[in-house]
């Protein structure tokens, strides 16, 4: 089954404790991206990747890092999480830039 | 840059027709997407328009006017399960990576 998976689905952590949210897709898509979704603000892009070892900042990259060592994986790293990073995070992949994006199930993060 | 506007909330009655509008401003328009998102779930693709006119897909239709920077999503024979948020997203060829920018979403409530 073609899908995008994310782990964990739910996470409660404390300020400053490094965490990683994994994202994996099995559709051989070149493009992958991370979004955060907050009430009233909609989906905002954090980082995106056009291919292995090619990443770039989206609209709200501050406080986040990503890597793309393999085509199928695109982890999101929060080196020192802060409460304003409490949000719902979605990973997405597509066959090309701007093509139909397939979203993962979401990761709900609470930073205390 | 891009600016995408949608109504925040709409209410409609089961069996009726509802039209959700989206206006956008972009320097290099290259396609418009509509996604459906149920509460707490991932967005799922509904429709794509790149040329002017109406695209029909079952109970859902999407219209685009590039000269007016305007699109609408038309939902016919509304069902209770259509209660969800509807996201308008624009592809801009001037965006590095040609990724999508999302509007804030329209929350549709279908009442019996």
Backbone of each chain as ProteinMPNN parsed JSONL, in Angstrom:
{"seq_chain_A": "XXXXXXXXXXXXXXXXXXXXXXXXXXXXXXXXXXXXXXXXXXXXXXXXXXXXXXXXXXXXXXXXXXXXXXXXXXXXXXXXXXXXXXXXXXXXXXXXXXXXXXXXXXXXXXXX", "coords_chain_A": {"N_chain_A": [[0.843, -1.195, 0.0], [0.591, 2.159, -0.939], [2.024, 4.72, 0.908], [2.601, 7.315, 3.382], [4.441, 7.384, 6.271], [4.647, 8.324, 9.7], [6.446, 8.778, 12.721], [6.932, 9.489, 16.189], [3.3, 9.226, 16.663], [2.14, 10.705, 18.626], [3.52, 12.899, 21.011], [4.873, 13.965, 24.029], [6.979, 16.261, 25.481], [9.753, 17.931, 27.101], [10.964, 21.307, 27.428], [13.902, 21.926, 25.596], [14.825, 19.303, 25.307], [16.186, 17.27, 23.006], [14.601, 16.033, 20.04], [13.422, 13.729, 17.54], [11.375, 13.4, 14.728], [10.265, 10.914, 12.697], [9.9, 10.294, 9.16], [8.661, 8.475, 6.475], [8.369, 7.3, 3.134], [6.913, 5.168, 0.675], [6.692, 5.4, -2.047], [8.576, 6.074, -3.85], [8.979, 8.762, -4.217], [10.383, 11.909, -5.166], [10.154, 14.431, -3.998], [9.826, 15.749, -0.78], [8.331, 17.041, 2.197], [7.927, 19.026, 5.182], [5.336, 20.152, 7.284], [3.786, 22.382, 9.614], [0.824, 22.662, 11.513], [-1.344, 24.957, 12.788], [-3.979, 26.295, 14.806], [-5.989, 28.593, 13.081], [-3.884, 29.401, 11.516], [-3.349, 27.671, 9.521], [-1.738, 25.332, 7.261], [1.705, 25.42, 7.35], [4.763, 25.55, 5.687], [7.752, 23.968, 6.709], [10.332, 22.817, 6.09], [11.661, 21.61, 2.981], [12.441, 19.047, 0.562], [14.034, 18.342, -2.438], [15.347, 16.218, -3.435], [17.625, 13.507, -2.717], [19.971, 14.547, -0.341], [19.399, 17.181, -0.919], [18.068, 19.917, 0.425], [15.863, 22.523, 1.601], [14.848, 25.657, 3.069], [11.527, 26.281, 4.205], [8.666, 28.224, 4.923], [8.694, 28.606, 7.708], [11.277, 27.886, 9.16], [12.792, 28.181, 11.49], [14.331, 26.846, 14.343], [14.199, 24.212, 13.615], [15.573, 21.278, 12.048], [16.497, 19.294, 9.207], [17.149, 16.244, 7.386], [18.214, 14.451, 4.458], [19.16, 11.72, 3.68], [18.527, 9.38, 2.491], [16.294, 8.406, -0.14], [13.717, 7.666, 0.668], [13.347, 8.539, 3.302], [12.836, 11.256, 5.587], [13.624, 12.83, 8.096], [12.56, 14.983, 10.79], [14.086, 17.238, 12.894], [14.237, 18.498, 16.134], [16.311, 20.359, 17.812], [16.434, 21.75, 20.238], [13.714, 21.864, 21.684], [10.976, 24.167, 22.088], [8.185, 25.648, 23.862], [6.629, 27.032, 21.93], [6.744, 25.463, 19.758], [4.938, 23.551, 20.007], [2.561, 21.772, 18.321], [0.741, 20.462, 15.449], [2.172, 18.239, 13.306], [2.879, 17.55, 9.91], [4.143, 15.338, 7.524], [4.872, 15.196, 4.06], [4.788, 13.854, 0.729], [5.65, 13.955, -2.767], [5.557, 13.33, -6.328], [6.7, 15.234, -7.863], [7.773, 18.677, -7.712], [5.212, 20.58, -6.361], [3.308, 18.88, -7.355], [0.507, 16.639, -6.732], [0.28, 16.221, -3.322], [0.982, 13.753, -0.895], [-0.005, 13.055, 2.271], [1.34, 12.26, 5.489], [0.068, 10.675, 8.545], [0.239, 12.517, 10.586], [1.792, 14.107, 13.422], [1.328, 14.754, 16.707], [2.58, 17.133, 18.768], [3.568, 18.108, 21.978], [5.137, 20.508, 23.815], [6.438, 21.047, 26.898]], "CA_chain_A": [[0.0, 0.0, 0.0], [1.336, 3.412, -1.014], [1.715, 5.519, 2.082], [3.598, 8.077, 4.11], [4.317, 7.062, 7.686], [5.335, 9.204, 10.628], [6.539, 8.303, 14.089], [5.711, 8.952, 16.791], [2.061, 9.937, 16.352], [1.914, 11.634, 19.735], [4.742, 13.054, 21.796], [4.942, 15.016, 25.038], [8.372, 16.396, 25.886], [10.045, 19.141, 27.871], [11.812, 22.296, 26.76], [15.327, 21.673, 25.498], [15.183, 17.896, 25.111], [16.213, 16.993, 21.568], [13.734, 14.965, 19.567], [13.346, 13.501, 16.101], [10.155, 12.801, 14.194], [10.644, 10.251, 11.454], [8.948, 10.264, 8.061], [9.093, 7.553, 5.449], [7.388, 7.066, 2.071], [7.246, 3.989, -0.135], [6.221, 5.664, -3.408], [9.74, 6.501, -4.64], [8.822, 10.182, -4.522], [11.58, 12.726, -4.999], [9.894, 15.593, -3.169], [9.25, 15.549, 0.541], [8.292, 18.295, 2.946], [7.347, 19.057, 6.521], [4.457, 21.259, 7.602], [3.136, 22.436, 10.901], [-0.526, 23.185, 11.404], [-1.78, 25.6, 14.02], [-5.31, 26.903, 14.652], [-6.036, 29.936, 12.51], [-2.722, 29.693, 10.674], [-3.298, 26.73, 8.422], [-0.527, 24.549, 7.049], [2.871, 26.222, 6.985], [5.877, 24.671, 5.343], [8.939, 24.143, 7.542], [11.448, 22.492, 5.203], [11.329, 20.671, 1.919], [13.597, 18.411, -0.069], [13.751, 18.002, -3.829], [16.001, 14.948, -3.737], [18.597, 13.105, -1.693], [20.991, 15.541, -0.019], [18.976, 18.518, -1.341], [16.997, 20.418, 1.292], [15.795, 23.978, 1.645], [13.918, 26.192, 4.056], [10.196, 26.722, 3.836], [8.246, 29.509, 5.476], [8.932, 28.712, 9.158], [12.304, 26.893, 9.456], [13.552, 28.452, 12.714], [14.202, 25.858, 15.406], [14.088, 22.873, 13.037], [16.567, 20.768, 11.1], [16.08, 18.099, 8.474], [18.188, 15.603, 6.592], [17.67, 13.57, 3.417], [20.262, 10.822, 3.318], [17.946, 8.356, 1.633], [15.139, 8.943, -0.825], [12.45, 7.364, 1.326], [13.255, 9.069, 4.669], [13.021, 12.703, 5.728], [13.353, 13.109, 9.509], [12.501, 16.353, 11.3], [14.836, 17.268, 14.146], [14.148, 19.677, 16.984], [17.503, 20.264, 18.655], [16.105, 22.272, 21.563], [12.306, 22.254, 21.53], [10.401, 25.191, 22.95], [6.712, 25.532, 23.887], [5.977, 27.545, 20.719], [6.78, 24.41, 18.742], [3.763, 22.694, 20.211], [1.801, 21.876, 17.078], [0.472, 19.24, 14.706], [3.148, 18.201, 12.227], [2.61, 16.636, 8.815], [5.107, 15.079, 6.481], [4.192, 14.954, 2.79], [5.671, 13.555, -0.385], [5.042, 14.067, -4.089], [6.452, 12.869, -7.384], [7.378, 16.405, -8.384], [7.461, 19.868, -6.957], [3.909, 21.12, -6.652], [2.356, 17.842, -7.738], [-0.348, 16.21, -5.636], [1.048, 15.779, -2.163], [0.408, 12.71, -0.063], [0.351, 13.405, 3.627], [1.374, 11.28, 6.557], [-1.063, 10.775, 9.468], [0.405, 13.614, 11.525], [2.409, 13.913, 14.746], [0.889, 15.818, 17.618], [3.688, 17.384, 19.689], [3.348, 19.043, 23.08], [6.393, 20.839, 24.491], [6.113, 21.678, 28.192]], "C_chain_A": [[0.88, 1.248, 0.0], [0.992, 4.276, 0.189], [2.92, 6.31, 2.551], [3.377, 7.777, 5.595], [5.137, 8.047, 8.512], [5.358, 8.541, 11.996], [7.361, 9.26, 14.937], [4.472, 9.721, 16.343], [1.74, 10.984, 17.406], [3.186, 11.697, 20.558], [4.583, 14.231, 22.752], [6.388, 15.062, 25.507], [8.538, 17.684, 26.683], [10.98, 20.043, 27.094], [13.272, 21.869, 26.783], [15.732, 20.231, 25.248], [15.055, 17.528, 23.635], [15.278, 15.859, 21.185], [13.77, 14.892, 18.044], [12.01, 12.872, 15.759], [10.514, 12.192, 12.844], [9.517, 10.32, 10.431], [9.502, 9.345, 6.989], [7.981, 7.377, 4.417], [7.867, 5.926, 1.182], [6.825, 4.16, -1.584], [7.346, 6.12, -4.34], [9.633, 7.973, -5.068], [10.124, 10.928, -4.283], [11.365, 13.851, -3.995], [9.289, 15.179, -1.838], [9.276, 16.87, 1.289], [7.661, 18.083, 4.31], [6.521, 20.328, 6.682], [4.118, 21.211, 9.088], [1.772, 23.091, 10.71], [-0.985, 23.691, 12.755], [-3.132, 26.262, 13.792], [-5.218, 28.326, 14.113], [-4.891, 30.265, 11.572], [-2.591, 28.728, 9.512], [-2.007, 25.934, 8.388], [0.605, 25.47, 6.622], [4.057, 25.303, 6.783], [7.114, 25.0, 6.173], [10.203, 23.972, 6.698], [10.915, 21.615, 4.079], [12.622, 20.129, 1.308], [13.217, 17.986, -1.478], [14.415, 16.69, -4.253], [16.983, 14.625, -2.621], [19.674, 14.186, -1.579], [20.651, 16.948, -0.492], [17.811, 18.952, -0.455], [17.006, 21.936, 1.27], [14.713, 24.421, 2.618], [12.573, 26.515, 3.431], [9.905, 28.07, 4.477], [8.616, 29.703, 6.951], [10.003, 27.729, 9.608], [12.983, 27.047, 10.815], [13.267, 27.396, 13.776], [14.112, 24.424, 14.925], [15.3, 22.556, 12.167], [15.981, 19.56, 10.405], [17.312, 17.476, 7.833], [17.519, 14.694, 5.569], [18.82, 12.716, 2.901], [19.8, 9.698, 2.396], [16.679, 8.928, 1.02], [13.849, 8.769, -0.022], [12.267, 8.048, 2.68], [13.573, 10.557, 4.739], [12.7, 13.086, 7.178], [13.376, 14.596, 9.83], [13.127, 16.353, 12.685], [14.591, 18.597, 14.857], [15.266, 19.574, 17.999], [17.205, 20.698, 20.098], [14.666, 22.78, 21.538], [11.873, 23.317, 22.528], [8.878, 25.097, 22.874], [6.034, 26.055, 22.626], [6.089, 26.578, 19.539], [5.731, 23.332, 18.996], [2.844, 22.872, 19.008], [1.468, 20.483, 16.562], [1.354, 19.264, 13.472], [2.76, 17.152, 11.185], [3.823, 16.551, 7.899], [4.329, 14.798, 5.197], [5.223, 14.611, 1.731], [4.915, 13.714, -1.696], [6.062, 13.661, -5.135], [7.225, 14.016, -8.004], [7.01, 17.61, -7.549], [6.108, 20.424, -7.339], [2.917, 20.116, -7.175], [1.511, 17.466, -6.517], [0.489, 15.66, -4.497], [0.261, 14.754, -1.365], [0.929, 12.929, 1.345], [0.417, 12.187, 4.536], [0.243, 11.543, 7.542], [-0.943, 11.898, 10.485], [1.055, 13.18, 12.836], [2.002, 15.084, 15.615], [1.935, 15.966, 18.704], [3.282, 18.426, 20.724], [4.686, 19.252, 23.78], [6.063, 21.618, 25.765], [7.232, 22.587, 28.676]], "O_chain_A": [[1.789, 1.384, 0.819], [-0.179, 4.537, 0.462], [4.066, 6.039, 2.191], [2.263, 7.901, 6.105], [6.18, 8.534, 8.075], [4.422, 7.84, 12.381], [8.371, 9.789, 14.474], [4.595, 10.767, 15.705], [1.141, 12.018, 17.111], [3.848, 10.683, 20.779], [4.213, 15.335, 22.353], [6.96, 14.039, 25.884], [7.58, 18.424, 26.904], [11.702, 19.591, 26.206], [13.814, 21.501, 27.825], [16.909, 19.972, 24.995], [13.953, 17.481, 23.089], [15.166, 14.858, 21.893], [14.103, 15.861, 17.361], [11.567, 11.929, 16.416], [11.01, 12.884, 11.955], [8.34, 10.394, 10.784], [10.678, 9.429, 6.637], [6.803, 7.312, 4.768], [9.065, 5.745, 0.968], [6.619, 3.169, -2.285], [7.094, 6.506, -5.481], [10.125, 8.369, -6.124], [10.869, 10.637, -3.347], [12.269, 14.191, -3.231], [8.366, 14.367, -1.78], [10.137, 17.715, 1.046], [6.961, 17.1, 4.553], [6.932, 21.417, 6.283], [4.157, 20.159, 9.726], [1.597, 23.959, 9.855], [-1.011, 22.952, 13.739], [-3.403, 26.743, 12.691], [-4.463, 29.152, 14.626], [-4.918, 31.296, 10.901], [-1.79, 28.959, 8.607], [-1.275, 25.874, 9.376], [0.478, 26.212, 5.648], [4.324, 24.408, 7.585], [7.48, 26.166, 6.321], [11.033, 24.877, 6.61], [9.874, 20.971, 4.203], [13.713, 20.663, 1.505], [12.189, 17.341, -1.68], [14.086, 16.125, -5.296], [17.141, 15.407, -1.683], [20.208, 14.667, -2.579], [21.514, 17.826, -0.474], [16.705, 18.422, -0.567], [18.022, 22.56, 0.96], [13.795, 23.669, 2.945], [12.489, 26.961, 2.286], [10.773, 28.939, 4.563], [8.825, 30.831, 7.395], [9.694, 26.811, 10.368], [13.683, 26.135, 11.255], [12.111, 27.091, 14.071], [13.964, 23.509, 15.735], [15.956, 23.448, 11.629], [15.092, 18.888, 10.929], [18.372, 18.096, 7.749], [16.401, 14.223, 5.78], [19.372, 12.965, 1.829], [20.583, 9.144, 1.625], [16.059, 9.827, 1.589], [12.986, 9.647, -0.041], [11.14, 8.134, 3.168], [14.461, 11.053, 4.045], [11.62, 13.61, 7.454], [14.117, 15.366, 9.219], [12.745, 15.562, 13.548], [14.718, 19.67, 14.268], [15.182, 18.788, 18.943], [17.674, 20.077, 21.051], [14.426, 23.979, 21.389], [12.347, 23.357, 23.663], [8.341, 24.527, 21.925], [4.959, 25.57, 22.275], [5.583, 26.854, 18.452], [5.659, 22.332, 18.281], [2.402, 23.982, 18.712], [1.854, 19.471, 17.147], [1.293, 20.204, 12.679], [2.371, 16.033, 11.517], [4.439, 17.559, 7.552], [3.241, 14.223, 5.246], [6.381, 15.019, 1.817], [3.688, 13.618, -1.73], [7.266, 13.644, -4.879], [8.281, 13.808, -8.601], [6.054, 17.576, -6.774], [5.866, 20.713, -8.511], [1.766, 20.476, -7.421], [1.775, 17.925, -5.406], [1.3, 14.752, -4.682], [-0.951, 14.871, -1.184], [2.136, 12.98, 1.581], [-0.336, 11.225, 4.382], [-0.475, 12.533, 7.398], [-1.912, 12.208, 11.178], [0.891, 12.048, 13.29], [2.288, 16.242, 15.311], [2.16, 15.038, 19.48], [2.731, 19.477, 20.395], [5.293, 18.303, 24.277], [5.485, 22.704, 25.714], [7.118, 23.191, 29.743]]}, "seq_chain_B": "XXXXXXXXXXXXXXXXXXXXXXXXXXXXXXXXXXXXXXXXXXXXXXXXXXXXXXXXXXXXXXXXXXXXXXXXXXXXXXXXXXXXXXXXXXXXXXXXXXXXXXXXXXXXXXXX", "coords_chain_B": {"N_chain_B": [[5.779, 36.537, -3.387], [2.879, 35.031, -1.817], [-0.663, 35.285, -1.334], [-3.41, 33.922, 0.12], [-6.834, 33.599, 0.434], [-9.605, 32.415, 2.245], [-12.951, 31.769, 3.406], [-13.398, 31.462, 6.939], [-15.203, 29.779, 8.292], [-18.101, 27.812, 7.439], [-21.562, 26.965, 7.232], [-23.88, 24.446, 6.378], [-26.749, 22.647, 5.109], [-27.641, 19.217, 5.294], [-27.875, 17.475, 2.22], [-28.018, 19.744, 0.696], [-26.415, 22.262, -1.436], [-23.143, 23.598, -1.408], [-20.834, 26.291, -1.736], [-17.466, 26.928, -1.656], [-15.276, 29.506, -1.48], [-12.149, 30.714, -2.804], [-9.624, 33.03, -2.931], [-6.709, 34.304, -4.488], [-3.399, 35.662, -4.591], [-0.67, 35.793, -6.582], [2.613, 35.714, -7.974], [3.455, 34.04, -9.968], [1.461, 32.072, -11.0], [0.745, 28.629, -11.035], [-1.051, 26.549, -10.842], [-3.767, 25.176, -8.897], [-4.887, 23.632, -5.962], [-7.306, 21.677, -4.202], [-7.876, 20.432, -0.978], [-9.215, 18.077, 1.343], [-9.765, 17.936, 4.815], [-10.355, 16.092, 7.59], [-11.08, 16.525, 11.064], [-8.195, 16.315, 13.022], [-6.996, 14.58, 11.274], [-5.018, 13.651, 8.346], [-4.611, 15.866, 5.514], [-6.381, 15.224, 2.472], [-6.232, 14.739, -1.041], [-8.391, 16.483, -3.251], [-8.99, 17.941, -5.69], [-7.649, 19.416, -8.701], [-6.749, 22.301, -10.475], [-5.538, 23.911, -13.333], [-6.016, 25.214, -15.648], [-8.481, 27.602, -16.817], [-11.885, 27.2, -15.873], [-14.305, 24.577, -15.177], [-13.892, 21.707, -13.217], [-15.154, 18.573, -12.812], [-15.927, 16.108, -10.431], [-17.59, 13.626, -9.483], [-19.584, 14.261, -6.693], [-18.237, 16.527, -6.133], [-16.965, 19.613, -7.398], [-14.631, 21.779, -8.971], [-13.722, 25.103, -9.65], [-11.939, 27.448, -11.661], [-10.672, 30.717, -12.177], [-8.246, 32.296, -13.657], [-7.67, 34.927, -14.393], [-9.065, 36.392, -12.558], [-8.003, 35.537, -10.223], [-9.207, 33.519, -8.665], [-10.995, 30.848, -7.222], [-13.366, 28.218, -6.733], [-14.788, 25.66, -4.69], [-17.246, 23.317, -5.161], [-19.719, 21.619, -3.512], [-22.021, 19.114, -3.811], [-25.244, 17.688, -2.933], [-24.958, 17.386, -0.098], [-23.48, 15.53, 2.539], [-23.4, 14.249, 5.89], [-20.864, 13.37, 6.464], [-19.303, 15.075, 5.048], [-18.598, 17.145, 6.607], [-15.898, 18.948, 7.46], [-12.598, 20.403, 7.141], [-11.68, 22.467, 4.399], [-9.093, 22.92, 2.262], [-7.445, 25.303, 0.368], [-4.866, 25.445, -1.987], [-2.02, 26.838, -3.53], [0.131, 26.604, -6.303], [3.174, 27.989, -7.143], [5.224, 29.018, -9.634], [7.358, 30.615, -9.222], [8.264, 30.048, -6.745], [10.969, 28.698, -5.103], [11.73, 25.378, -5.651], [9.134, 24.962, -6.211], [6.893, 24.421, -4.607], [3.833, 23.966, -2.68], [1.628, 26.512, -1.412], [-0.507, 26.943, 1.271], [-3.863, 27.992, 1.996], [-5.692, 29.231, 4.888], [-7.752, 27.481, 5.328], [-11.181, 26.331, 5.227], [-13.647, 25.722, 7.46], [-16.182, 23.496, 7.29], [-19.419, 22.908, 8.376], [-21.848, 20.511, 8.376], [-25.241, 20.285, 8.808], [-28.053, 18.387, 10.068]], "CA_chain_B": [[5.027, 35.949, -2.306], [1.519, 34.627, -2.123], [-1.692, 35.579, -0.361], [-4.551, 33.06, -0.182], [-7.932, 33.888, 1.352], [-10.787, 31.57, 2.257], [-13.736, 32.001, 4.623], [-12.946, 30.618, 8.049], [-16.222, 28.774, 8.611], [-19.374, 27.837, 6.732], [-22.527, 25.971, 7.683], [-24.845, 24.086, 5.346], [-27.684, 21.601, 5.505], [-27.542, 17.937, 4.598], [-28.62, 17.421, 0.972], [-27.916, 21.02, -0.021], [-25.201, 22.561, -2.193], [-22.363, 24.672, -0.793], [-19.702, 26.758, -2.542], [-16.391, 27.468, -0.834], [-14.462, 30.357, -2.343], [-10.732, 30.924, -2.512], [-8.968, 34.025, -3.771], [-5.268, 34.224, -4.299], [-2.535, 36.6, -5.307], [0.625, 35.153, -6.745], [3.333, 36.3, -9.1], [3.681, 33.058, -11.036], [0.493, 31.001, -10.777], [1.016, 27.42, -11.801], [-1.965, 25.473, -10.457], [-4.471, 25.322, -7.618], [-5.35, 22.361, -5.413], [-8.214, 21.624, -3.054], [-7.721, 19.273, -0.114], [-10.174, 17.902, 2.437], [-9.11, 17.478, 6.04], [-11.192, 15.856, 8.758], [-10.421, 16.943, 12.304], [-7.18, 15.417, 13.553], [-6.489, 13.669, 10.258], [-4.197, 14.248, 7.295], [-5.31, 16.35, 4.32], [-6.438, 14.315, 1.323], [-6.403, 15.453, -2.296], [-9.725, 16.491, -3.865], [-9.043, 18.378, -7.079], [-6.542, 20.224, -9.215], [-7.062, 23.126, -11.644], [-4.451, 24.756, -13.824], [-6.637, 26.02, -16.69], [-9.775, 28.154, -16.447], [-13.046, 26.367, -16.103], [-14.854, 23.715, -14.141], [-13.492, 20.298, -13.178], [-16.162, 17.863, -12.026], [-15.526, 14.783, -9.949], [-18.662, 13.142, -8.629], [-20.337, 15.324, -6.0], [-17.379, 17.692, -5.958], [-16.489, 20.295, -8.599], [-13.781, 22.925, -8.665], [-13.7, 26.094, -10.723], [-10.803, 28.359, -11.617], [-10.54, 31.854, -13.075], [-6.905, 32.816, -13.45], [-7.653, 36.387, -14.543], [-9.628, 36.966, -11.336], [-7.337, 34.989, -9.04], [-10.365, 33.037, -7.928], [-11.411, 29.457, -7.381], [-14.328, 27.734, -5.755], [-15.09, 24.229, -4.569], [-18.694, 23.141, -5.065], [-20.087, 20.315, -2.969], [-23.448, 18.871, -4.025], [-25.878, 16.604, -2.158], [-24.111, 17.316, 1.089], [-23.657, 14.462, 3.507], [-22.835, 14.59, 7.196], [-19.427, 13.076, 6.457], [-18.584, 16.17, 4.382], [-18.143, 18.084, 7.64], [-14.437, 18.878, 7.455], [-11.966, 21.625, 6.646], [-11.324, 22.408, 2.991], [-7.884, 23.727, 2.114], [-7.064, 25.763, -0.968], [-3.411, 25.542, -2.048], [-1.584, 27.365, -4.822], [1.49, 26.336, -6.747], [3.752, 29.197, -7.734], [6.457, 28.631, -10.307], [8.447, 31.448, -8.736], [8.747, 29.468, -5.493], [12.057, 27.731, -5.229], [11.206, 24.052, -5.352], [7.801, 24.879, -6.794], [6.027, 23.731, -3.659], [2.508, 24.53, -2.494], [1.306, 27.369, -0.277], [-1.881, 26.655, 1.674], [-4.689, 28.944, 2.7], [-5.983, 28.857, 6.262], [-8.775, 26.445, 5.374], [-12.568, 26.661, 5.537], [-14.278, 24.649, 8.229], [-17.574, 23.315, 6.883], [-20.267, 22.106, 9.261], [-23.085, 20.068, 7.73], [-26.247, 20.008, 9.824], [-29.167, 17.557, 9.556]], "C_chain_B": [[3.613, 35.643, -2.729], [0.593, 35.022, -0.993], [-2.923, 34.785, -0.765], [-5.62, 33.281, 0.87], [-9.094, 32.935, 1.142], [-11.612, 31.965, 3.473], [-13.306, 31.019, 5.706], [-13.914, 29.476, 8.321], [-17.435, 28.938, 7.713], [-20.265, 26.744, 7.316], [-23.517, 25.707, 6.567], [-25.673, 22.912, 5.838], [-27.484, 20.349, 4.668], [-28.438, 17.933, 3.357], [-28.51, 18.668, 0.127], [-26.623, 21.092, -0.833], [-24.463, 23.69, -1.47], [-21.179, 25.012, -1.694], [-18.686, 27.41, -1.621], [-15.443, 28.221, -1.75], [-13.019, 30.469, -1.865], [-10.2, 31.988, -3.463], [-7.486, 34.023, -3.469], [-4.578, 35.338, -5.068], [-1.168, 35.951, -5.373], [1.297, 35.694, -7.994], [3.492, 35.33, -10.265], [2.767, 31.854, -10.907], [0.778, 29.8, -11.666], [0.17, 26.257, -11.307], [-2.553, 25.683, -9.083], [-5.06, 23.977, -7.218], [-6.402, 22.615, -4.341], [-7.975, 20.307, -2.316], [-8.848, 19.273, 0.918], [-9.426, 17.395, 3.659], [-10.14, 17.324, 7.155], [-10.374, 16.135, 10.006], [-9.429, 15.885, 12.782], [-6.577, 14.46, 12.545], [-5.644, 14.413, 9.235], [-5.065, 14.811, 6.181], [-5.293, 15.298, 3.218], [-6.82, 15.104, 0.085], [-7.829, 15.338, -2.811], [-9.664, 16.822, -5.341], [-7.854, 19.268, -7.408], [-7.016, 20.986, -10.443], [-5.826, 23.901, -12.048], [-4.95, 25.648, -14.961], [-8.003, 26.521, -16.218], [-10.893, 27.155, -16.732], [-13.372, 25.477, -14.936], [-14.35, 22.288, -14.311], [-14.481, 19.574, -12.274], [-15.675, 16.467, -11.684], [-16.576, 14.309, -8.969], [-19.447, 14.281, -8.006], [-19.537, 16.611, -5.857], [-16.974, 18.271, -7.313], [-15.598, 21.438, -8.15], [-13.669, 23.796, -9.894], [-12.497, 27.007, -10.54], [-10.979, 29.483, -12.627], [-9.196, 32.499, -12.783], [-6.865, 34.341, -13.516], [-8.17, 37.069, -13.275], [-8.922, 36.471, -10.082], [-8.34, 34.35, -8.103], [-10.645, 31.583, -8.253], [-12.548, 29.179, -6.417], [-14.435, 26.222, -5.816], [-16.583, 24.106, -4.321], [-18.986, 21.722, -4.579], [-21.603, 20.151, -3.095], [-23.932, 17.73, -3.131], [-25.092, 16.348, -0.873], [-24.501, 16.162, 2.001], [-22.977, 14.863, 4.811], [-21.326, 14.388, 7.192], [-18.609, 14.139, 5.726], [-18.161, 17.253, 5.37], [-16.644, 17.912, 7.808], [-13.91, 20.272, 7.129], [-11.548, 21.412, 5.201], [-10.214, 23.435, 2.748], [-7.639, 24.04, 0.648], [-5.548, 25.935, -0.949], [-2.986, 25.938, -3.453], [-0.141, 26.987, -5.087], [1.989, 27.557, -7.5], [5.08, 28.816, -8.361], [7.628, 29.476, -9.859], [8.983, 30.975, -7.388], [9.88, 28.516, -5.791], [11.523, 26.369, -4.822], [9.778, 23.876, -5.784], [6.817, 24.149, -5.89], [4.721, 24.503, -3.501], [2.453, 25.466, -1.296], [-0.172, 27.204, 0.015], [-2.566, 27.88, 2.264], [-5.005, 28.416, 4.088], [-7.043, 27.781, 6.406], [-10.145, 26.988, 5.737], [-13.186, 25.478, 6.253], [-15.757, 24.598, 7.884], [-18.295, 22.421, 7.879], [-21.566, 21.793, 8.536], [-24.062, 19.658, 8.826], [-27.398, 19.207, 9.227], [-30.324, 18.419, 9.062]], "O_chain_B": [[3.197, 35.951, -3.845], [1.004, 35.089, 0.165], [-3.43, 34.952, -1.875], [-5.351, 33.167, 2.066], [-9.514, 32.681, 0.013], [-11.062, 32.442, 4.466], [-12.904, 29.891, 5.418], [-13.497, 28.341, 8.554], [-17.762, 30.042, 7.281], [-19.78, 25.733, 7.825], [-23.95, 26.635, 5.884], [-25.351, 22.272, 6.838], [-27.193, 20.425, 3.474], [-29.602, 18.329, 3.418], [-28.875, 18.65, -1.049], [-25.852, 20.135, -0.907], [-25.089, 24.628, -0.978], [-20.598, 24.135, -2.333], [-19.015, 28.343, -0.888], [-14.876, 27.649, -2.681], [-12.724, 30.334, -0.678], [-10.321, 31.848, -4.68], [-7.064, 33.773, -2.34], [-5.098, 35.872, -6.047], [-0.581, 35.602, -4.348], [0.631, 36.084, -8.953], [3.646, 35.749, -11.412], [3.241, 30.733, -10.724], [1.017, 29.927, -12.867], [0.611, 25.108, -11.343], [-1.931, 26.288, -8.21], [-5.655, 23.275, -8.037], [-6.382, 23.642, -3.662], [-7.885, 19.235, -2.915], [-9.36, 20.322, 1.309], [-8.559, 16.528, 3.551], [-10.726, 18.307, 7.609], [-9.151, 16.002, 10.013], [-9.776, 14.713, 12.928], [-5.746, 13.623, 12.898], [-5.563, 15.641, 9.252], [-6.149, 14.288, 5.925], [-4.312, 14.573, 3.053], [-7.633, 16.027, 0.151], [-8.414, 14.255, -2.816], [-10.21, 16.09, -6.166], [-7.165, 19.789, -6.531], [-7.613, 20.404, -11.349], [-5.143, 24.48, -11.203], [-4.382, 26.71, -15.215], [-8.61, 25.931, -15.324], [-10.846, 26.385, -17.691], [-12.8, 25.599, -13.852], [-14.377, 21.734, -15.409], [-14.629, 19.924, -11.103], [-15.105, 15.753, -12.509], [-16.474, 14.557, -7.768], [-19.922, 15.17, -8.712], [-20.084, 17.657, -5.507], [-16.679, 17.534, -8.253], [-15.791, 21.998, -7.071], [-13.54, 23.312, -11.018], [-12.087, 27.302, -9.417], [-11.375, 29.257, -13.771], [-9.034, 33.174, -11.766], [-6.111, 34.975, -12.779], [-7.765, 38.187, -12.956], [-9.218, 36.943, -8.985], [-8.331, 34.602, -6.898], [-10.546, 31.149, -9.401], [-12.669, 29.845, -5.389], [-14.204, 25.599, -6.852], [-17.123, 24.709, -3.394], [-18.54, 20.747, -5.184], [-22.37, 20.948, -2.555], [-23.144, 16.922, -2.64], [-24.631, 15.237, -0.613], [-25.679, 15.865, 2.202], [-22.088, 15.715, 4.825], [-20.591, 15.139, 7.834], [-17.379, 14.12, 5.769], [-17.44, 18.18, 5.001], [-16.174, 16.861, 8.245], [-14.681, 21.197, 6.875], [-11.117, 20.323, 4.819], [-10.373, 24.632, 2.992], [-7.629, 23.149, -0.201], [-5.0, 26.505, -0.006], [-3.522, 25.438, -4.441], [0.703, 27.047, -4.193], [1.309, 28.086, -8.379], [5.973, 28.334, -7.665], [8.779, 29.104, -10.086], [10.029, 31.44, -6.934], [9.757, 27.631, -6.637], [10.925, 26.23, -3.755], [9.247, 22.766, -5.736], [6.004, 23.352, -6.36], [4.529, 25.556, -4.11], [3.134, 25.251, -0.294], [-1.002, 27.312, -0.888], [-1.94, 28.697, 2.939], [-4.636, 27.293, 4.431], [-7.216, 27.224, 7.49], [-10.263, 27.978, 6.46], [-13.242, 24.371, 5.718], [-16.498, 25.543, 8.153], [-17.841, 21.319, 8.185], [-22.295, 22.698, 8.13], [-23.76, 18.804, 9.661], [-27.693, 19.323, 8.037], [-31.335, 17.889, 8.602]]}, "name": "protein", "num_of_chains": 2, "seq": "XXXXXXXXXXXXXXXXXXXXXXXXXXXXXXXXXXXXXXXXXXXXXXXXXXXXXXXXXXXXXXXXXXXXXXXXXXXXXXXXXXXXXXXXXXXXXXXXXXXXXXXXXXXXXXXXXXXXXXXXXXXXXXXXXXXXXXXXXXXXXXXXXXXXXXXXXXXXXXXXXXXXXXXXXXXXXXXXXXXXXXXXXXXXXXXXXXXXXXXXXXXXXXXXXXXXXXXXXXXXXXXX"}
